[in-house]
């Protein structure tokens, strides 16, 4: 195993900015006529390059890490190396003999295995807890084939104490494990930028990429399930496995999150047109290169990639097999931030959907309808039907965390302000007329609540049976999952608004471990994190239309009280899952992480 700090190759749009001498020497090595010309370098030339390159690396201090970035944030548009040279079976823009030379200098073994399925497990980390990442790497070592690789790219993290122990652990591994660690101080383009960097750094002999979140530990059957899925769908560009969680004591949160895979993505029309959801997405390397790499046009780069793949005629499939488990965000605030990021990113994809999805063009716009034969008309109808099916699947998946009650929340707020002003300043107005918009508001709320309740009651959780006792969830469990979902009501209604006027939001990694000190601090933090807008609006509405008010309306009063009670119940269920006792598990995990960070040599896999 080799740890690379300053040796990054293969994509001409990647540059070195902190060490000018290294930049010039490495550029001369990578892009000189001798390496990238059509003339294959002879052995003496390769020997000279290797000697010169190793001498360059030796001049760097032990932990000197150059800053590497991408020229543009819009990687899909501006990463010309991936786009222009995607027809080359290897590093983007590099000839076969140059790839061989780079593999030698990177300390890689060039395999000649007859196995057509070779995987590159790729972990993007950013100041992650070292112990957690190490356990994830160990789980991959336990299931990987001999010629698979594990590629760790630690990026946008300048604190050496948070990645040096991980680098030392990787360096302690035997070379036959084929584990490669890279640290890059600065990468543009959010997570997509780091994934594009990994695409250039990966072993070109690997046929498929497996994206792995740093907290997701592979189950023993993971490698076999992936290989079987590739065998069943050999031409598919994307195979998406479900995301499940292993945290103790947070079953209701698990049920709400797993609902997407158990019910939403599990439906047949979505299953055969699945968008990527990130971790344990198995991507055919050739297809990703043909696509031009990962796009950073959205902070949910995985969903963006799925839409772009389908627009190029590439196929995908959801594989309903649980092969890995991850960790929930440690605090309720982080859980809310994570959901807000998902909503915002998916709405970024939807905002440019019809301009991105080129399959909406009919391809026959130059032909008049009368000139089409019966066969052409039939083919056109089939194509239109398929396009509509993809559109339905995309809109279904991208809006899974979104609801469109935001306009009615704003309407309720404006109506309450007008009624309050009229009561205080203008008593001669027909005040009952101001209540009309509230009937519309509560009708929309009722539709939202019933539709979501129906979806959760229909969820038989088929994937849970692979990890639990096999029993379908009880009615009470489904109701509690629905209650958890109601805590995200305001986020799903309002978080996508800023996308419409072009506001940019940064990509924020979700921490998985954090120290929590006292019961009181947990309680206060949970109260602050919970969305409270709807609760406040409905309390005010209930007061205005209460029996003691001149605007008394039994129907509106009942509706307001129902929403208030639902929100309070939902908050109680959420806090029960994120209470002090549940967060105490995180304290122990952090303590273990600090112990491993101080003594990295004690965590070794060398056999």
N, C-alpha and C positions, 0 to 999 in steps of 0.2 A: 504494500500500500504506500502511496506517495501523497504527501501534502503539498499543494501548490500555493505559493504566495507570491504572485508576480509573473507567472507564466500562463498567459491566456492567449489562445490562438484561434485562427480560422475564420473570423468575420472581419472584413475590412472596415466596417463601421464601428468597431470597438477600438478605443484608443487608450494609450497610457498617458497620464497627465502629471504624475508626481515625480517621475524619474526620467528626465530627458534623455540621459545616456542610454538607459534601457530601452526607451521608446525607439531611438534611432537604430540601435543594434537589433532589436527584435523586429522592427519593420524591415530592416535590410535582410534579416533571416527569412521572414515570412514572404515578402513580396519582391525579392530580388529576381532578376531574370533567370538565375540558375535554378531557383526552386519552382517558380510558378510558370516558367516558360514551358513550351512543349518538349523541351529537351530534358530527358531524365538525367538527374545528376548521378555522377559516378560515385564509387565507394569512397574515393579520397575526398571528394567534395562534401559528402555527407559526414565524413569523419571530421573534416575541418569545421563544419557547421556545429557538430555536436560538441567539439572541444571548445569552440568559441562561446557557444550558448551556455555550457556548464560553467565556464569561467565567469560569465556575466552573472549567473545565479549565485556563484560563490562570493561575488563582491557585495551582495546584499546582506544586510544584517539579519539575524535570525528571524525576527518578526517584522521586517520591513515589508509593508504591504502597499503596493501602488494603488492609486485610485483609478478605477476603471468605470467608464460610463458609456452610454449610447448617445450618438449624436442627436437623436430626436426622440421625443416622447412617443410619437405616433409610430411605433415600431413597424407595424404592418406596412405603412406607407413609405417610410423612409429607410428601413433596413434593406438597402439595395443589395447587399451581399446575399442575403437569404433569397430575395426576390429574383435577382438576375441569374443566380447560379443554382436555382432549385432543381435543375435537371441533372446536376452532378451528384452521383451516389457517394456522398462523403461529406466532409466539412464543406459548408457553403463557400463556393468560389475557389476551391482548392483542388488541384489535380490529384489523381490517384497516387502518383509517386510522391507528391508533396505531403499527402496525408500520411503515407507510410513514414516519411521522415519526421513529421510532427509527432506521430505516435511513439517513435523511438525517443525523441527528446522529452516527451511528456512522461516517459517511463511506463508506457502502456504495453501490454501484450497484445499482439495482433493475432486473433484466434482464427482458425480455419475449421471450426466445428461444422459438421454436417447438419446440425440442428438449425432449422430455418427460423425458429422463434427464439430471439435473444432479447432480453429486456434490459432497459436502462432505468433503474429506480432513481428518481430525481427528487431531492429534498431541498427546498428553498428555506433557509433559516435567517432570522433577523433577531439577534439578542434573545434567542429562545433559552429556556432552562436546559443546562447541559445534560443533566441526568435524564430528562425526558427524551431528548434527541438521541442519546446513547441507547436508551431502551428501544427506541424505534429502529435504530440501525441494527441492533442485535436481533430484533424480530425479523428483519429482512435477511440478515446473514443466515438465519435458521431455515429460510424457505427458498432462497435464490439458487438457481442453477450455477454450475461452475463458471460458465462463460457469460453470465449476467454481470452487470456492473451496478454499483451504488455510487451516485454522484451527489455530493453535498455542496451547495453553493451558499455560503454565508455572506450576506450583502447588506449594504447600508447600515453598517454597525462598526463604529470606530473604537468601541470599548474592548480592548484586548482581553480583559479578564472574562468576558462573556463568550469568547470563541477560542481562546488558546487551549483550554482544557479539552474542548471537542477536537481541535486539531491534533493535540497530543494523543488522544484516544485513537483517532483514525490512523495516526502514524504508527501506533503500537500494533496494528493489525498486520497479519501476514499478507504478503503481496498477492498470494493466490486468491484472497477474498475479493480482489478487484474493486476496492473502495477508493474513491478519489475525493479529496476535500479541497475546496477553493474558498478563499476569502477575498472579497472585493469591497472596498470602502464605500463606493458610491456607484449606484446603477440607476439610470433614469428609466421611466416607464413603468413604475410600480412593480408588481410581481411579474408582469409580462416581460419586463426588461431582464429580470434575473432568469426567467425561463428561456428567453432567447439566448442569453449567454450560455446556459446549460446546453441548449441545442447545438451551439457551436463547439462546446467542450466535450460532448459525449462521444463515446466510442462509435465510429461510423458503421461498425459491423452490427450494431444492435438494430433489430427490426422494429421494435416498439418502445415507446416511452411510457413509463408508469409514474404519474405525478403522485407524490406522497407528502401529505402534511406532516410536519415534524412531530405531532402528537399521536399519529395513527399507527398503531402496532399491528403488524400483519398476523393473521391467524394461520395455523399450520397448513391449511388447505389452500392458501392464497395463490401460490405459484401454479399449482395444478389447475385451479379454477380459471386463472388467467389464460393458461395455455389451451385449455379446453374451449374457452370462449373464442379465442383467436382461431382455433381449428374449425369451430362451427360457423364463424363469420370471417372467412379469410380475406374478403375484399372490403370489409368495413374499415372506415378511417378512425372511428371512435367507439370504444366499448366502455360504458360507464357502470361501475359497481356502486352499490349504495354506501352511504355514510351512516355508521352507527356509533354508539357511545358506550363507555364502560364505567362512567362515574357511579359511585355507590350513593343511594339515597335520593336520586333525582329522577325517579321514574316518570313523573308527570312532564318534566321538561323533555326527556327522551321521547315520550309519546308524541308530543307536539312537533318536535323536529323530525322524528321518523315518519310522521304522517305524510310528508312530501314523497318519500320513497314507497311507503306502504300502500298509499292510496293514489296519490296524484300521478307520480311517474310510472306507477305500476299499471295504469290503465293502458289497454292495447294501443290506442292511437298515439299515446305519448311514448310507449316503450320502444317502438320501432323508429321513432324520430327524436331520440333523447338528445338534449343538450348536455354539455358537460357541467358537472357540479364541483369540479376541482379534484379533490384527492381521490386516488384510485381510479382516475381516468386513464384508460389504456389507449394510446394514440399511435397510429402507424406513422413512423418517422417520415417515410416518403410523402405521405399526405400532408403532414405539417410543413415540410419544406416546400411542397408545391403551393401551399397556401401563403407562403411568405413569412412563416413564423407566427408568433403570438402577437395579437394586437393589444395595445394599451389605450385604445379609444374608450374603454370602459374599465372601471375598477373591478368588475367581475369579468376578468379576461376569459374565464372558462366558458361562460355562456356566450360571449362574443365569438369565440372560436367555433362553437357548435353551429351558430347561425351562418358564419362564413363558410364552414365546410358544406353545409346543406346547399348554400347558394352556388357552390361549385359542382353540385351533383354528387358529393360524397355522402356515404351512408353512415348511420350510427345505430347503436342498440343499447338499451338498458339491460344489464345482466342482474337479475334479482337473486343474487347470492351474497351473503354477508361474509367478507373475507378480511375485514380489518375493523378495529374499533378505536375511537379517539376520545378526547377529553372535551368537556364543555368549558366555556369561559368560566373563570373562577368566581367572578362577582356578577351580580345582577346588572350593574352598570355596563360591564363588558359585554354581557349577553345582549343588552339593548343596542349597544354600539355595533355589534356584529350584525344584528338584524337590519339596522339602519343602513349599513354598508351594502348588504345584499340587495335591499330594496332600491337604493340609489343606483347601484351598478346595473341592475336589470333594467331600470327605467332609462339609463343611458343607452343601453342596447335597443330598447323599444323606440327611443327618440329618433334614432337613425335607421330604424328597421327597414322601412320600405325603400330607402335609398341604397341600403347594403344588400338586401336580399334580391340579387339580380335574377333569380328564377321567376320573378313576377312578370318579366317580359315574355310575351307569348312566342317570340321567335318567328312569327308569321305575319308581322304587321305590314309587310310590303305586298302581301297578297290580298286581293279582294275576297270577300266571302263567297261570291258567286263562282270564283275560279277554283275553289277548293273541291276536291273530289270527296266522295263519301268516306273513303279511307282516311283522308287528311282531316276531315271533320271529326271522325271518331278519335283519331290520334290527338287532335287539339282538345277535345273534350276530356280525354284521359289525362292529358298534361294539366289542364286547368283543374281537374279534380284532385290531382296529386299536389299541385301548388296550394290549393285551398286546405288540403289535409295538413301540409307542413305549416301553413300559416296558423291553423287552429292549434296545432301542437306547440308551436313557438309561443303564441300569445298565452296559452294555458300555462306553460312552464315559467315564462318570464314574469307573469302576473301572479304567481302562486303566493307571494308574500305581500301582495298589494291589494288594497280595496279602494273603491272609488267613492267613499263617503266623505272625502275631504271637502268637496264643494258644499255638502249639507252641514258639515261641522262649521264651516265659515258662515253659512246662512243662519245657523242657530245663534252664533255669536253676534252677528249683525242685528238679528231680530231682537235679541235680549237687550242690546245697547239701545235700540230704538224705543223699545217698550219702557226701559228705565228712564230714558230722557223724557218720554211723553208723560210718565207718571210724576216726574219731578217738576217739569216746567210747563207742560201744555196739557191741561186736564180736559179741555173741550173736544179733543180728538176722539173719534170712534175707536177706542182702544181694542175692542174685540177683533177688529179687522187685522190688528197686528199679530194675532194668534194664528192666522191662516198659514203662514210659512212653516210654523212649528208642526202642523199636521203632516206637511210634506217631508219635513226632516225626520219625524219618527217613523213614517212609512218606509223611508230609505233605510233607517236603522234596523227596522224589523226584517226587511228583505236580506240585509247583510247577515244578521244574527241567525236567521232560519237557514240560509244557504250554508253557512259555515257549520252550524249544528248538524245539518243533514250530512255534510261531508264527513265529519268526525264520527257520526253514528254509523256510517257505511264502512268505516275503516276497520277491516277484520285483522289488520296487522299480520299479513302472511309472512313477512320477513322476520318478525319477532320470534316466530316459531323455530327459526334456525338457531337462535341463541338462548331462548328461554325454555319453559317447560312444555311448549307446544300448544297451550291453551289460548283461545281467542280472548282479547281483552274484555273485561266486564263493562256493563253500561256505565257504572260509576267511574271506571278508569277513562272511558271515552269522554265523559262529561268533564272530568278534570283536565284532560288534554285540551278540550275546547275552552275551558276557563283560562288555561295558560295562554292560549292564542289570543284571547280577548285583551290581554295585557299589551299586545302589539297593535291594537286597533288603531290608535292615533298615529303610530309610526307608519303603518301600511297606508293610511289615508293621506298623510301630509308629507312624508319624507321624500316623496318623488317630485314634489312641487318645484324645488330649486333646479331640477334638471331642465324644466321647460324654459327657464330664462338663462340657461347656460352657466349657472354657478358651478365652479369646480370644487370638489371635495377631495382631500388627500386620502391616500390609502393608509389605513391605520391597522397594524397587526393586532390581533386579539390575544392578550396575554392569557396563558393557561394556568399559571401558578402565581399566587400573590399572598403575602403574609396578611393575616387578619388578626387583630389584637384583642378586642373586647366585644362582648355581646352587645353593648350599647352602640358601638361604632358600626357594627354590622346592621343593626336595626335602622339606625339613622341613614346609613348609606343606601339601604334598600328603599326606604321611603323617598329619598331624593331621586333614585334611579327610576322609580315607577312613573309612567306617564299619568298625569292627573288632569289634563285638559277636559276630557269628556266628563269626568266626575264633577269637576267644578261647574261646568256649564249646566249639567242636569240638576245639580243641587240648586243653582240659581233659578232654573226653570221651575223646579218643584215649589220653590218659595213663591214665585210670581203667580203660579196658577193653583196655589193651595186653597183649601176651604176658607182660609182667613184673608184671602186677597179679593179685591173687587173684580179680578180677572179669573175667578175660579172656573176651572175646566176639569171635570172628573177624568176625562180620557187623557188629556195631556199630563195631568198630575200622576195618573197611574203609569203612563209611559216613562216619565222622568224618574219615578221611584224604581221602576224595573231596571232601567239602565244603571242607576246608582247602585242598586243591590248587586247587579251582575259585576260591576267594576270592583266593588268591595270584595265580593267572593273571589273574583279572579286574582286580586292582589293578595288575598289570604293564601290561596293555593300557591302562588308564585313565591311568596315569602317562606312558606313551609318548605319549599324545595331549595331555597337559598338562605336558610336560617343559619345561626351561629354554629350549631352542631354539624351541619353539612359542610360549612366552610373550614371547620377544623381539620378536615382531611387535607386541605390545601396547605395548611401550616406545616404538617409533617412532610409533605412532598417538597416544599421549599427547603426545609431543613436538610432533607436527604440530598437535594440538589447542591446546597452549599458544601456538604460533606464531599460529594463527588468532585466538585470544582476544586476543592483544596487538595484532594488526593486522586488525581486522574489516573495515576498509574495502577490503582487498585481495580479499575474496571477495564479488563482486557479480554479480548477474544483473539487468541493466537493459534487456535487449533483448527 
